[in-house]
Amino acid sequence: MKNSIKAVEITSFGGPENMQLVDKPVPVPGPGQVRVRLAAIGVNLIDTYHRTGLYPLNLPSGLGVEGAGEVEAVGAGVDLPLGTRVALTLALGAYAEAIVLPATALIPLPVSIGFEQAAAVLLKGMTVDYLFNDTFPLKGGETVLFHAAAGGVGLIACQWARHMNVNLIGTASTDKKCALAESHGAKKCVLSGAQNLAETLKPLAPDGGFPVVYDSVGKDTYHLGLEVLAPLGTFASFGNASGAIEAVSPQDLAANGSLNFTRPTLATYMGIPGWMQQSSAKVLQLVEDGVLSVEINQRYGLEEVQRVHEDLEARATTGCSIITP
Ligand SMILES: NC(=O)c1ccc[n+]([C@@H]2O[C@H](COP(=O)([O-])OP(=O)(O)OC[C@H]3O[C@@H](n4cnc5c(N)ncnc54)[C@H](OP(=O)(O)O)[C@@H]3O)[C@@H](O)[C@H]2O)c1
């Protein structure tokens, strides 16, 4: 075995060019830890927030938070066979050939789930799980608005909504993306750049407006969401693709019908004892059952990491992207 691994590192916040592929000593697991040799690395928009410093990290830092592979070494007190197939999510430093993390943070993988599938679906699927089952629990029959419906989280949301008998109205930036969202279960997807988008969306909502808007676009769609929500509706803000919402005004929430505004994060749910195990098992079961097909539409090598971020930020991707170390 080589005594070094390749890993992506940033020493300052900035553009994709700040990410460098460097050689690092093979990390050694301490007590309670394991080293996973990664076979597939997941790509999430949060990786770009880490790179730019929107979500600050201590520098220098690794990047990437998701992957899947095999246990290669274990620290004291860990009773896990080498070669065990696992996935990891919200584990900073996953843009690498190998990563060390606590054994308790591992997600066991059934043999029916490929490494690429796992690395692509878990973080995004668990996000849809909490959005649909906790942030604004859906029962079936609702008509909801979901932005960026052809993205990684978006295509999973379309399929999950169809499974729950929920009418998901999506938005996306191109006709091709809209067609993709609809083929994955969106009831209807409209162009996000449409002139007067609110007027296009209102006839698609139940009388009075949408009961919930799932918004990961942020700055560009904040006012639109307020406008198309029904009285007492919920604005579930879960991302910043266009930039962070600068300020949420209680007056806006009042004037648009006593709205609720919430800003959930997967990290909060992962902090609830037992939640990760239960939610990851649910997502993997939906993949096994064929409810969720994992659309991996972009594949890159680790040395192409700058292009990964350029494509994501240029809105040039659909579904999930994977890096092969
Ligand atoms: N809070 C949480 O727990 C949590 C967890 C996971 C993901 N998220 C959020 O969920 C969203 C989706 O994540 P993902 O990894 O699956 O990414 P993604 O949806 O595959 O990519 C982001 C998409 O956002 C849309 N977008 C709209 N305005 C944009 C802009 N100005 N610049 C770039 N993209 C823009 C683009 O779709 P169009 O071209 O169709 O507009 C783009 O493809 C992200 O905002 C992410 O931060 C939140």
The ligand as a Tripos MOL2 file, in Angstrom:
@<TRIPOS>MOLECULE
LIG
   48    52     1     0     0
SMALL
NO_CHARGES

@<TRIPOS>ATOM
      1 N1        -30.2430   22.4860    4.2730 N.am      1 LIG1
      2 C1        -29.8750   21.2560    3.9760 C.2       1 LIG1
      3 O1        -29.8940   20.3820    4.8430 O.2       1 LIG1
      4 C2        -29.4530   20.9050    2.5990 C.ar      1 LIG1
      5 C3        -28.9760   19.6290    2.3090 C.ar      1 LIG1
      6 C4        -28.6690   19.3240    0.9880 C.ar      1 LIG1
      7 C5        -28.8000   20.2760   -0.0100 C.ar      1 LIG1
      8 N2        -29.2300   21.5160    0.3390 N.ar      1 LIG1
      9 C6        -29.4160   22.5460   -0.6960 C.3       1 LIG1
     10 O2        -30.2210   21.9900   -1.7130 O.3       1 LIG1
     11 C7        -29.8710   22.5830   -2.9500 C.3       1 LIG1
     12 C8        -29.6210   21.5000   -3.9590 C.3       1 LIG1
     13 O3        -28.3940   20.8610   -3.6650 O.3       1 LIG1
     14 P1        -27.7040   19.9160   -4.7290 P.3       1 LIG1
     15 O4        -26.3790   19.5620   -4.1580 O.co2     1 LIG1
     16 O5        -28.6430   18.8540   -5.1350 O.co2     1 LIG1
     17 O6        -27.4510   20.9120   -5.9500 O.3       1 LIG1
     18 P2        -28.1990   20.9470   -7.3690 P.3       1 LIG1
     19 O7        -29.6490   21.1410   -7.1530 O.co2     1 LIG1
     20 O8        -27.7730   19.7730   -8.1580 O.co2     1 LIG1
     21 O9        -27.5650   22.2310   -8.0260 O.3       1 LIG1
     22 C9        -28.0210   23.4900   -7.6780 C.3       1 LIG1
     23 C10       -29.1140   23.9880   -8.6360 C.3       1 LIG1
     24 O10       -29.6180   25.2110   -8.1270 O.3       1 LIG1
     25 C11       -30.1910   25.9330   -9.2050 C.3       1 LIG1
     26 N3        -29.8340   27.3560   -9.1310 N.ar      1 LIG1
     27 C12       -30.7030   28.3620   -9.0540 C.ar      1 LIG1
     28 N4        -30.0710   29.5370   -9.0340 N.ar      1 LIG1
     29 C13       -28.7670   29.2600   -9.1100 C.ar      1 LIG1
     30 C14       -27.6080   30.0760   -9.1580 C.ar      1 LIG1
     31 N5        -27.6680   31.4180   -9.1230 N.pl3     1 LIG1
     32 N6        -26.4070   29.4570   -9.2430 N.ar      1 LIG1
     33 C15       -26.3110   28.1180   -9.2670 C.ar      1 LIG1
     34 N7        -27.3950   27.3000   -9.2250 N.ar      1 LIG1
     35 C16       -28.6090   27.8740   -9.1690 C.ar      1 LIG1
     36 C17       -29.6660   25.2860  -10.4840 C.3       1 LIG1
     37 O11       -30.7630   24.6420  -11.1100 O.3       1 LIG1
     38 P3        -31.5450   25.4380  -12.2690 P.3       1 LIG1
     39 O12       -30.5260   25.6670  -13.3560 O.co2     1 LIG1
     40 O13       -32.6440   24.5530  -12.6790 O.co2     1 LIG1
     41 O14       -32.0250   26.7240  -11.6450 O.co2     1 LIG1
     42 C18       -28.6310   24.3130  -10.0190 C.3       1 LIG1
     43 O15       -28.5280   23.1960  -10.8700 O.3       1 LIG1
     44 C19       -28.6670   23.4890   -2.6670 C.3       1 LIG1
     45 O16       -29.0910   24.8100   -2.5220 O.3       1 LIG1
     46 C20       -28.1310   22.9530   -1.3690 C.3       1 LIG1
     47 O17       -27.4290   23.9080   -0.6440 O.3       1 LIG1
     48 C21       -29.5600   21.8340    1.6040 C.ar      1 LIG1
@<TRIPOS>BOND
     1     1     2 1
     2     2     3 2
     3     2     4 1
     4     4     5 ar
     5     4    48 ar
     6     5     6 ar
     7     6     7 ar
     8     7     8 ar
     9     8     9 1
    10     8    48 ar
    11     9    10 1
    12     9    46 1
    13    10    11 1
    14    11    12 1
    15    11    44 1
    16    12    13 1
    17    13    14 1
    18    14    15 2
    19    14    16 1
    20    14    17 1
    21    17    18 1
    22    18    19 2
    23    18    20 1
    24    18    21 1
    25    21    22 1
    26    22    23 1
    27    23    24 1
    28    23    42 1
    29    24    25 1
    30    25    26 1
    31    25    36 1
    32    26    27 ar
    33    26    35 ar
    34    27    28 ar
    35    28    29 ar
    36    29    30 ar
    37    29    35 ar
    38    30    31 1
    39    30    32 ar
    40    32    33 ar
    41    33    34 ar
    42    34    35 ar
    43    36    37 1
    44    36    42 1
    45    37    38 1
    46    38    39 2
    47    38    40 1
    48    38    41 1
    49    42    43 1
    50    44    45 1
    51    44    46 1
    52    46    47 1
@<TRIPOS>SUBSTRUCTURE
     1 LIG1         1 GROUP 0 **** ****
